[in-house]
Amino acid sequence: MHPVVNIDEKIGKTVGRRKIKDSLVYGLGLQKSLARIREEAGFPRFPKGVFKFRSFEEADAWMMHYMTRPRS
């Protein structure tokens, strides 16, 4: 069985790198940011459950209705 990745191949270019080395610190920061956005936006914006739509247009209309409704 041959390996899926060529181990002998040298990496020619690195496209991007994370500036934060500790992934736990990065994840906690992201979670805090999302929690703050949820509080400010007044989430939950959408009712829970599984919804079936006849078309994409109907689903888009439903989503826009709940996204643009005033806060309660």
Summary of the structure (lengths in Angstrom):
residues: 72
radius of gyration: 21.5
end to end distance: 60.0
largest distance: 60.0
contacts: 91
relative contact order: 0.08
helix: 44%
strand: 0%
